[in-house]
Amino acid sequence: MEPKTKVRWVDEKRVYVETPQGDDFIVGFQNESLYQCQRQTKWFQVDKFLASLFDKYYKGDASVIMGEINRQMLINNVGLIFSYYSFDKESVSKERVRIGQRIRELREAKGMDAKHLAFYADIDAANLCRIESGKYSVGLDILSKIGYALGMKVDFVEPKH
């Protein structure tokens, strides 16, 4: 059965969690090992396992993330949750993560690594990584450069509700 909670990798150490209750979190792991394991093996799906734990234990109280959910990850030898951040529905950070994820998706679909995209967009590679991970807000000028380098146009869209 597919979990109701949605979990997507933001970068090698963090996942974005959307619960059926409408709460959103960034959950951080200690290092990149869980991400690497998931990429290298089809049967080890950390995101799906974490989603199933959120489905089972999360009922609106975020304390279960570092409590029972983290405990279940340790019991099952999956890993350790190092940190989490809760989003307000109107949070600008949530939008930064969404934009960063989309840039990464488009870049990977074109078969580009971050260094090449940064070079073609004429921006700093470290800043591109921060944008993709949702740590930096991207202005229209930089977004236009990234879009041009990816062969995409920047368009204004209606917000998701």
N, C-alpha and C positions, 0 to 999 in steps of 0.2 A: 504494500500500500504506500502510495506517495505521501510524504509528509505535507501538512498544510502550511507549516512555517517554510518560508523561502530563505535560503542561505546562498550567497554568492561571494566568491573571493574578491576582495578589493585589491590586495597585493599579497606578497608571499607570507605575510604574518597576520593578516587580518581578514575577517569575513564580515559581510553586511547581512544582518538578520532582520527579516520582516515577519512579525508574528501575525496570526489570524486576528488577534485582539487589536491590531493597528499600531502596535509599538515597534519601533525600529532601534536596532543596536549595531554598533561596531564591536565585534569581539576580537580581542588580540591574543595571539599565541606567543610563546617565548621566543621561538625562532622559526625558520623556514621549513623545518623538517616535515611537518604535516602536509604543507603545500606540495613539497617535492614528492613525498610518498603518494599523494593522490594523483599527481601527474604521471608517475611512473607505473602505477598499478591500477587496474580497472576495478578490482574488488575492494580496495581501501578508499572509501568515499567519506571523508571527514565531514564534508558539508551536509550530506544526507543523514549521517549519524547525529550531528549536532542538531539538525532540523527535527529529527525524531525525539531528541531529548527535550527540545523546546516545546514540541507538541505535548509531550507527556507531563512535564513538570512546570512549565511557565503558565501561570494563571493571572498575570498582571503584576506580580510582585518581583521586581528585578533582583532581589536578594538571592533568589534561587540560582542565578547565573553563577555566582561565585560559590554558592552552596551546593545544592543537590546536582545541578547540571555538571559543575566542575568535578564533583565527587564521582559521578557516573562515568565521566571521561577517564578519570584515573583508574577506577575499578576495572574498566574495559581496556586498559592499557592503550588508550588512544592518544592522550596527551594532556596538557595542562592549559587551562585558560589563564592568561597572564593579566588581562585587563578587559574592561568593557566600557563603552560610552553609550549613553542613552540619547536618542534624538527627540526633540520637540517636533511635532508635525510640521510646524512652520519654520523649522531650522534651515538656515542657509547652508549649514554643513551638509545636510542631507542632499541638497541640490549639487553641491560641489562633488560629492561622492558619485552621484548619478552621472554628472557630466564627465568626470574623470574616468569612470567605468566605460562610458560610451567611446571616449577617445581611445582608450586601450583596446576595446573590441574592434574598432575600425582599423587601428594600427596593426593588430594581430591578423585581421582578415586580409590586409594587404601584404602580410608576410614581412613586416618591418620590425626591427628592434627599436627601442627607445632612442638610442644614440643616432640612428639614421633619421628618424622622424625629427628629432631636435635639430639636426644639421640642416635638413631640407626646409624646416620651418624657421630657421635662423633664431632659435631660442636656446637657452642653456639646458643641457640634458638633465641636470639635477632638478631644475624647475619643472620640466616636463614630468619627471617621476613624481614630484610633489603634487602636480595637478592631477595626474592619473590616480594617485592614491587618495585624493580628496583633501589633502592638507593645504593646498593653495587654491585661492579663488582665481579664476581665469577671466581676464578682461576681454572685451570684444576684439581688441587689436590682436592679442595673442591667439585667441580662438580663431580669428580669420586666417592667421598665418598657419596654424595647425590644420585647419580645414583645407586650405590651398595645397599644403604639402600632401594631404591625404586624397586630394582630388574630389573633395566634398565642398558643398556650399553651406554657409551658415544661414539658418533660417529661423525666424521667430516662430515659436510654437505655443499652443495653448497649454497651460499647466495641467498636469495629471491630477485628477481628484479621486 
